[in-house]
Amino acid sequence: MNKTLLAVSVTIAVSGIIAVGMTHADSKNHSFSNFKQLEQSANNTDWDPALPWKLPKGFRQSVVADETALNIYDAGRDDWHDMNTVNETGNHAGRFMYRTHELRFPGNQPEGGTVSVVDLKTGEASIIAQDPSWDALDGIRWTPWGTVLFAEEKTGGRLFEMMLNTNDLTQATAVVDRPAVGRLAHEGIELDKDGNVYIVDEYRGRSETRPERGNTCAGAVPCGGGIYKFVPDTYGDLSSGSLYVLKVTGPDGTGQGEWLGPIDPLNARAAGTAAGGQSYQRPEDLEVIGNTLYVAITEGPRDETDKELYEGRIISIALDSLKVANFIKPGVNVPVEIGKPGDEGHQSGFDSIDNLAEMPDGNLMLIEDNKPSDIWVASTRTNDFGASKKVRLFASLTDPDAEGTGIYFSPTDSRTLYVNIQHSTSKDGDGTWAISKMPK
C-alpha cells in the first residue's frame, strides 16, 4: 500500500477545549439524561454559525477543532469530519481524539482519505495518516490493545488498523489492512469484551439491484445490508479469524438470530447473502451496551412503488440469546416526522437515524442523517417487546445544509458530548463540536 504518515500540526485558536480526566462517577449535575426535551426540531432560519446546535436549557456548545484550525482540503473543499474516538486506555487516556474524514472520489482529490488527531489538552490538531487510495473513510474505534480501527464506506471497502507510537500518540508507526475482518461498505465498528469485532454492510439490501451500485449478488434482492461478527483466532490479533453473518428468523428482521459461517471475508456481501444472512435497508452504526448490540438501520423497507414504509429504526440484539427486537421505531415509541420545521402541519419526529453512542449513564444517544439533524436520547429500559420505554429529543442542528455525525462520549469525560458537523453552509465550518452540561 502506498502509505503516507504525516504530522501537520496546527494550534487551535478557539476557546472551549475540553479538559480530560472526568470520570463516569461525576456528579449528577453533568448527567446528559437530566434535561427537558426540545418541543420540536430546529428551524434553519434560526441558524447561527457560532451556535449551530439548538440545545436544552443548561447546556453549552463550543468548537473543538474546525477547518480554521486544520484545513486538510483547501480551496473551498469541505473536510467532511465524520466519526470520532479517543485513546480510551493506556497512558494519557482520553487526551487524544482521532477523527476520520469522509473524502470521496480520491481520483479528484489527490490527497486521498485522512485520519486526523486533536490533542484535547493543548488544542493542537494534525494529520496522523493520509493515503491517496483511501476513499470514504467513516467508522473509527479505539481497541483495548491500544490501536485504532478505521474503515471505508464503499462496496468492498477495507478495514485498517493503525498502530501508534507509544511515546507520542499523535504519531502513527504503521497502518495495516485487515482483510480477514471483511470487505464491506463499512460504517460502524464495535468490539466486545472478548475482542470480537462487529461490523455492518452500509447498503440498501432490501431494494438495491443495480450492479453499478455494488450489488454483487447477481441482481438478487435482498442482497447485502447485513450485520457481521469477526472472531479473531487470537485476542488482539485481527490478521486471522472467522467472519459470520447474522441470520434472523422472524418478521422484518426481528425474532430469533443466529450467526452463520464462517463466510468468505473477501466477498462478504455476496457470501453473507448466500449463507442466509438477514438483509436490512442501510445499516450504519453499532454500539454495545452491557450485553446488547444496538444497530442503526437508517432506512425502512420499500413497497412496490419504492415508497419507504417507515423512516428507519434501531434494532437491539441480545448477545446471549440473539433475540432481535425493534428498540426504536417511528410510530411505535417515537413520533413520525411530518414535513420540515416551518411547514404547515410539521411534526418533529424520527427520520434517517445514523450514528449511535453509549452515554455515561448507560443509555443510548443517536443522531440523524437528516435535515434538520436531530439528536435523541433513548432509555435502555424496555417493555416486554424490547422497545425503549422513553425516547426524547435532545438537540437539533440549525445549519441548513449540514449533517451532524460522529457522536461520542469519552470514557474519561462524562460531562462532554463530541459531535461533528459536515457539509456546513458556513465557509470552513466543517468541524468537531463539544456539547457540555453546565454545572448548577
C-alpha positions as CSV (number, residue, x, y, z in Angstrom):
1,M,0.0,0.0,0.0
2,N,1.2,3.5,-0.9
3,K,1.2,4.9,2.6
4,T,1.9,8.4,3.8
5,L,2.0,9.2,7.5
6,L,2.1,12.9,8.2
7,A,2.3,15.1,11.2
8,V,0.9,18.5,10.2
9,S,0.3,20.4,13.4
10,V,-1.8,23.5,13.9
11,T,-2.7,25.1,17.2
12,I,-6.5,25.6,17.6
13,A,-7.2,29.3,18.3
14,V,-10.6,28.8,19.9
15,S,-11.9,28.6,23.4
16,G,-13.7,25.6,24.7
17,I,-11.2,22.8,24.5
18,I,-12.4,20.3,27.0
19,A,-10.3,19.2,29.9
20,V,-9.8,15.5,30.2
21,G,-9.9,13.3,33.3
22,M,-13.5,13.5,34.4
23,T,-15.0,10.0,35.0
24,H,-18.4,8.4,34.9
25,A,-18.7,8.8,38.6
26,D,-19.1,12.6,38.3
27,S,-21.9,14.4,39.9
28,K,-25.5,14.3,38.6
29,N,-25.1,17.9,37.5
30,H,-23.2,16.5,34.5
31,S,-25.8,13.9,33.6
32,F,-26.9,14.1,29.9
33,S,-30.1,12.2,30.8
34,N,-31.2,15.1,33.1
35,F,-32.7,17.6,30.6
36,K,-36.0,19.0,29.4
37,Q,-36.6,17.7,25.9
38,L,-37.0,20.0,22.9
39,E,-40.5,20.6,21.8
40,Q,-39.5,20.5,18.1
41,S,-36.6,20.3,15.7
42,A,-34.5,23.3,14.8
43,N,-35.7,25.7,12.1
44,N,-32.8,26.7,9.8
45,T,-34.0,30.3,9.9
46,D,-32.5,30.3,13.4
47,W,-29.1,29.3,12.2
48,D,-26.2,31.0,14.0
49,P,-22.8,29.7,12.7
50,A,-21.3,30.4,16.2
51,L,-24.1,28.4,17.9
52,P,-25.3,25.9,15.4
53,W,-26.9,23.5,17.8
54,K,-30.4,24.0,19.3
55,L,-29.9,22.7,22.9
56,P,-32.0,22.3,26.1
57,K,-31.5,24.8,28.9
58,G,-28.4,24.2,30.9
59,F,-26.1,23.0,28.0
60,R,-23.4,24.9,26.1
61,Q,-21.6,24.4,22.9
62,S,-18.1,25.2,21.7
63,V,-15.7,24.4,18.8
64,V,-13.1,21.7,19.4
65,A,-11.5,21.9,16.0
66,D,-12.8,23.1,12.6
67,E,-11.3,24.0,9.3
68,T,-10.0,27.3,10.6
69,A,-7.7,25.2,12.8
70,L,-6.8,22.4,10.4
71,N,-7.9,22.8,6.8
72,I,-7.0,19.4,5.2
73,Y,-8.8,20.0,1.9
74,D,-8.5,23.7,1.0
75,A,-9.8,25.7,-2.0
76,G,-13.3,25.6,-0.7
77,R,-13.5,21.8,-0.3
78,D,-15.2,20.5,2.9
79,D,-13.1,18.4,5.3
80,W,-16.1,16.0,5.8
81,H,-15.4,15.4,9.5
82,D,-17.1,12.1,10.2
83,M,-16.5,9.9,13.2
84,N,-14.6,10.2,16.5
85,T,-12.8,8.2,19.1
86,V,-10.2,8.9,21.7
87,N,-7.4,6.9,23.3
88,E,-9.7,5.1,25.8
89,T,-6.9,3.1,27.6
90,G,-3.2,3.4,28.4
91,N,-1.2,6.5,29.2
92,H,-2.9,9.8,29.0
93,A,-6.3,8.1,28.4
94,G,-8.9,10.4,26.9
95,R,-6.4,13.1,25.8
96,F,-6.2,12.4,22.0
97,M,-9.1,12.4,19.7
98,Y,-8.9,10.6,16.4
99,R,-11.2,11.6,13.5
100,T,-12.0,10.2,10.1
101,H,-12.6,12.5,7.1
102,E,-15.1,11.0,4.7
103,L,-13.5,12.3,1.5
104,R,-15.0,10.6,-1.6
105,F,-13.7,10.1,-5.2
106,P,-10.0,10.3,-4.4
107,G,-9.2,10.5,-8.1
108,N,-10.5,14.0,-7.9
109,Q,-8.8,14.7,-4.6
110,P,-5.1,13.8,-4.9
111,E,-4.6,13.9,-1.1
112,G,-6.9,10.9,-0.5
113,G,-8.6,10.0,2.7
114,T,-7.4,11.3,6.0
115,V,-7.3,10.5,9.7
116,S,-6.6,13.5,12.0
117,V,-5.8,13.8,15.7
118,V,-6.6,16.5,18.2
119,D,-4.7,16.9,21.5
120,L,-7.6,17.9,23.7
121,K,-5.3,19.3,26.3
122,T,-3.2,21.6,24.2
123,G,-5.6,22.1,21.3
124,E,-3.1,21.1,18.7
125,A,-4.6,19.4,15.6
126,S,-2.7,17.4,13.0
127,I,-2.9,14.8,10.2
128,I,-1.8,11.4,11.6
129,A,-2.4,9.3,8.4
130,Q,-3.3,10.0,4.8
131,D,-3.2,8.0,1.6
132,P,-4.2,8.7,-2.0
133,S,-6.1,5.4,-2.3
134,W,-8.3,5.8,0.8
135,D,-11.9,6.6,-0.1
136,A,-14.9,7.5,2.1
137,L,-13.2,6.9,5.5
138,D,-16.0,6.6,8.0
139,G,-16.1,4.4,11.2
140,I,-13.3,4.6,13.7
141,R,-12.8,2.8,17.1
142,W,-10.1,2.5,19.7
143,T,-9.2,-1.1,20.6
144,P,-8.5,-2.4,24.1
145,W,-5.0,-3.3,22.9
146,G,-4.2,0.3,22.0
147,T,-4.7,0.6,18.3
148,V,-7.2,2.5,16.1
149,L,-9.5,0.8,13.6
150,F,-11.0,2.7,10.7
151,A,-12.6,1.7,7.5
152,E,-14.0,2.7,4.1
153,E,-17.7,3.2,3.5
154,K,-17.9,1.9,-0.1
155,T,-18.6,-1.5,-1.6
156,G,-15.7,-3.8,-1.0
157,G,-14.3,-1.3,1.5
158,R,-11.2,-2.0,3.6
159,L,-10.8,-2.0,7.3
160,F,-7.5,-0.7,8.6
161,E,-5.6,-1.0,11.9
162,M,-3.4,2.0,12.9
163,M,-0.5,1.3,15.3
164,L,0.7,4.3,17.3
165,N,4.0,5.5,18.7
166,T,3.6,4.6,22.4
167,N,5.7,7.7,23.3
168,D,3.7,10.0,21.1
169,L,0.1,9.1,20.4
170,T,-0.1,11.8,17.7
171,Q,2.2,9.7,15.5
172,A,1.4,6.5,13.6
173,T,4.0,3.8,13.2
174,A,2.0,1.7,10.7
175,V,-1.4,1.3,9.0
176,V,-2.2,-2.3,8.2
177,D,-5.1,-3.6,6.0
178,R,-7.1,-6.3,7.8
179,P,-8.9,-8.2,5.0
180,A,-9.9,-11.1,7.3
181,V,-12.4,-8.8,9.1
182,G,-14.3,-8.4,5.8
183,R,-14.5,-6.3,2.6
184,L,-17.8,-4.4,3.1
185,A,-19.3,-0.9,2.8
186,H,-18.2,-0.2,6.4
187,E,-19.5,2.4,8.7
188,G,-20.0,1.3,12.3
189,I,-17.2,-0.6,14.1
190,E,-17.7,-2.1,17.5
191,L,-15.8,-4.5,19.8
192,D,-17.0,-6.6,22.7
193,K,-15.1,-7.6,25.9
194,D,-13.8,-10.8,24.2
195,G,-12.2,-8.9,21.3
196,N,-14.8,-9.8,18.7
197,V,-15.4,-7.1,16.1
198,Y,-19.0,-6.2,14.9
199,I,-19.4,-4.5,11.5
200,V,-22.2,-3.7,9.1
201,D,-22.7,-3.5,5.3
202,E,-23.9,0.0,4.7
203,Y,-26.1,-0.9,1.7
204,R,-29.8,-0.8,0.8
205,G,-30.1,-4.6,1.0
206,R,-33.9,-4.7,0.6
207,S,-34.1,-2.7,-2.6
208,E,-30.8,-2.1,-4.4
209,T,-30.5,-4.2,-7.5
210,R,-28.1,-2.2,-9.7
211,P,-24.7,-3.7,-10.3
212,E,-23.2,-0.2,-10.8
213,R,-24.2,0.5,-7.2
214,G,-22.2,-2.5,-5.9
215,N,-24.8,-5.4,-6.0
216,T,-22.6,-8.4,-6.0
217,C,-25.5,-10.9,-5.6
218,A,-26.2,-11.3,-9.4
219,G,-29.1,-8.9,-9.2
220,A,-30.9,-10.8,-6.4
221,V,-32.9,-8.9,-3.7
222,P,-32.5,-9.0,-0.8
223,C,-28.7,-8.6,-1.1
224,G,-26.2,-7.4,1.5
225,G,-27.1,-4.9,4.1
226,G,-26.1,-7.4,6.7
227,I,-24.7,-7.5,10.2
228,Y,-21.4,-9.3,10.8
229,K,-19.2,-10.6,13.6
230,F,-15.5,-11.3,13.3
231,V,-14.0,-13.7,15.8
232,P,-10.1,-13.5,15.8
233,D,-8.1,-16.6,16.2
234,T,-6.1,-14.8,18.9
235,Y,-7.4,-11.9,21.1
236,G,-6.0,-8.6,19.8
237,D,-4.7,-10.0,16.5
238,L,-7.0,-9.2,13.6
239,S,-4.8,-10.8,10.9
240,S,-6.7,-14.0,11.0
241,G,-10.1,-15.3,12.3
242,S,-13.6,-16.2,11.2
243,L,-16.3,-13.9,9.8
244,Y,-20.0,-14.7,10.5
245,V,-23.3,-13.1,9.3
246,L,-26.5,-12.7,11.3
247,K,-29.5,-14.7,10.2
248,V,-32.9,-13.7,11.7
249,T,-36.0,-15.9,11.7
250,G,-39.0,-13.6,12.1
251,P,-40.8,-10.7,10.6
252,D,-38.9,-7.7,9.2
253,G,-35.6,-8.8,10.5
254,T,-36.7,-9.3,14.1
255,G,-37.1,-12.5,16.1
256,Q,-34.5,-15.3,16.7
257,G,-31.0,-14.6,15.4
258,E,-28.2,-17.0,14.6
259,W,-24.6,-16.4,13.5
260,L,-23.9,-18.3,10.2
261,G,-20.5,-19.1,8.8
262,P,-17.6,-18.8,8.6
263,I,-18.0,-17.0,5.3
264,D,-15.6,-15.6,2.7
265,P,-14.4,-12.2,4.1
266,L,-13.1,-11.0,0.7
267,N,-16.6,-11.3,-0.8
268,A,-18.5,-10.7,2.4
269,R,-21.7,-9.1,0.9
270,A,-22.4,-11.9,-1.6
271,A,-21.1,-14.6,0.8
272,G,-23.3,-13.4,3.6
273,T,-26.4,-13.3,1.4
274,A,-25.7,-16.8,0.0
275,A,-25.3,-18.1,3.6
276,G,-28.7,-16.8,4.5
277,G,-27.8,-13.6,6.3
278,Q,-30.5,-11.1,7.0
279,S,-30.7,-8.1,4.7
280,Y,-31.5,-4.7,6.2
281,Q,-32.0,-1.4,4.5
282,R,-28.8,0.5,5.0
283,P,-27.4,-0.4,8.5
284,E,-24.9,2.3,9.5
285,D,-23.7,2.1,13.1
286,L,-23.4,-0.2,16.1
287,E,-23.0,0.1,19.8
288,V,-22.6,-2.5,22.5
289,I,-24.0,-1.5,25.9
290,G,-23.8,-4.2,28.5
291,N,-24.8,-7.4,26.7
292,T,-26.8,-5.8,24.0
293,L,-25.8,-4.8,20.5
294,Y,-27.7,-1.9,19.1
295,V,-27.7,-1.3,15.3
296,A,-28.9,1.8,13.4
297,I,-30.9,0.9,10.3
298,T,-31.1,4.2,8.5
299,E,-33.9,3.5,6.1
300,G,-37.1,1.4,6.2
301,P,-38.0,-1.2,3.6
302,R,-39.9,0.0,0.4
303,D,-43.1,-1.1,-1.2
304,E,-43.6,-2.0,-4.9
305,T,-43.8,1.7,-5.8
306,D,-40.4,2.3,-4.0
307,K,-42.2,4.2,-1.2
308,E,-40.4,3.9,2.2
309,L,-42.7,2.1,4.6
310,Y,-41.1,3.8,7.7
311,E,-38.2,6.1,8.3
312,G,-35.6,3.7,9.6
313,R,-35.2,2.3,13.1
314,I,-32.8,1.0,15.8
315,I,-32.8,-2.8,16.4
316,S,-31.4,-4.5,19.5
317,I,-29.6,-7.9,19.6
318,A,-29.2,-9.7,22.9
319,L,-25.8,-11.1,22.6
320,D,-26.5,-14.1,24.9
321,S,-29.8,-15.2,23.4
322,L,-29.5,-13.5,19.9
323,K,-33.1,-12.3,20.3
324,V,-33.6,-9.3,17.8
325,A,-36.2,-6.6,18.5
326,N,-37.2,-3.2,17.3
327,F,-35.7,-1.0,20.0
328,I,-36.9,2.3,18.4
329,K,-39.3,2.5,15.5
330,P,-41.3,5.5,14.3
331,G,-44.9,5.4,15.2
332,V,-44.2,2.8,17.9
333,N,-42.2,4.6,20.6
334,V,-41.1,7.7,18.8
335,P,-43.1,10.2,16.6
336,V,-43.0,10.0,12.8
337,E,-41.5,13.1,11.2
338,I,-44.0,15.1,9.1
339,G,-42.7,17.9,6.9
340,K,-40.0,20.2,8.0
341,P,-39.8,22.9,10.7
342,G,-41.8,26.0,9.5
343,D,-44.1,23.9,7.2
344,E,-47.8,23.8,8.0
345,G,-48.6,20.7,9.9
346,H,-45.0,20.0,10.8
347,Q,-44.4,17.3,13.4
348,S,-40.9,16.7,14.7
349,G,-40.0,13.0,14.6
350,F,-37.5,10.3,14.0
351,D,-36.0,10.1,10.5
352,S,-32.9,8.6,8.9
353,I,-31.1,7.6,12.1
354,D,-27.4,7.3,11.6
355,N,-24.8,7.1,14.4
356,L,-25.0,5.8,18.0
357,A,-23.2,6.4,21.2
358,E,-23.2,4.9,24.7
359,M,-24.0,7.6,27.3
360,P,-22.2,7.8,30.6
361,D,-25.2,6.5,32.4
362,G,-25.6,3.5,30.1
363,N,-28.4,4.9,27.9
364,L,-28.2,5.3,24.2
365,M,-27.7,8.5,22.2
366,L,-28.5,8.7,18.5
367,I,-28.2,11.2,15.7
368,E,-30.0,11.5,12.3
369,D,-28.6,11.7,8.8
370,N,-31.2,14.2,8.0
371,K,-32.0,17.9,7.7
372,P,-32.6,19.1,10.4
373,S,-30.2,16.6,12.0
374,D,-31.7,15.7,15.4
375,I,-30.0,14.1,18.4
376,W,-32.2,11.8,20.5
377,V,-31.7,10.0,23.9
378,A,-33.2,6.6,24.5
379,S,-33.6,4.7,27.7
380,T,-32.2,1.2,27.5
381,R,-35.0,0.1,29.8
382,T,-37.5,-1.8,27.5
383,N,-41.1,-3.0,27.5
384,D,-42.0,-6.7,27.0
385,F,-41.5,-6.3,23.3
386,G,-37.9,-4.9,23.5
387,A,-38.8,-1.3,22.7
388,S,-37.3,1.5,24.7
389,K,-39.6,3.0,27.3
390,K,-38.5,6.6,26.8
391,V,-37.1,8.3,23.7
392,R,-36.6,12.1,23.9
393,L,-35.4,14.8,21.5
394,F,-32.2,16.3,23.0
395,A,-30.7,18.6,20.3
396,S,-31.1,19.7,16.7
397,L,-28.8,21.3,14.1
398,T,-29.8,24.6,12.7
399,D,-27.2,24.8,9.9
400,P,-29.4,24.5,6.7
401,D,-27.1,22.3,4.6
402,A,-25.3,20.4,7.2
403,E,-25.5,17.0,8.8
404,G,-24.4,16.0,12.3
405,T,-22.4,12.9,12.8
406,G,-19.8,11.2,15.0
407,I,-21.5,11.5,18.4
408,Y,-19.1,10.2,21.0
409,F,-18.7,10.3,24.8
410,S,-15.1,9.8,26.0
411,P,-15.0,7.2,28.9
412,T,-12.8,9.8,30.7
413,D,-15.0,12.8,30.2
414,S,-18.6,12.1,31.1
415,R,-19.6,15.8,31.0
416,T,-19.0,16.3,27.3
417,L,-20.6,15.0,24.1
418,Y,-18.4,15.3,21.0
419,V,-20.2,15.7,17.6
420,N,-19.1,16.6,14.1
421,I,-20.7,18.8,11.6
422,Q,-20.1,18.1,7.9
423,H,-21.3,19.9,4.7
424,S,-21.7,23.1,6.7
425,T,-23.2,26.1,4.9
426,S,-20.5,28.2,6.6
427,K,-17.2,28.6,4.9
428,D,-14.7,26.3,6.6
429,G,-17.5,25.3,9.0
430,D,-17.0,21.5,9.0
431,G,-15.6,20.5,12.4
432,T,-15.9,18.9,15.8
433,W,-18.0,20.5,18.5
434,A,-18.3,19.9,22.2
435,I,-21.7,20.0,23.9
436,S,-21.4,20.2,27.7
437,K,-23.8,20.1,30.6
438,M,-23.2,23.3,32.7
439,P,-22.9,22.8,36.4
440,K,-25.6,24.2,38.6
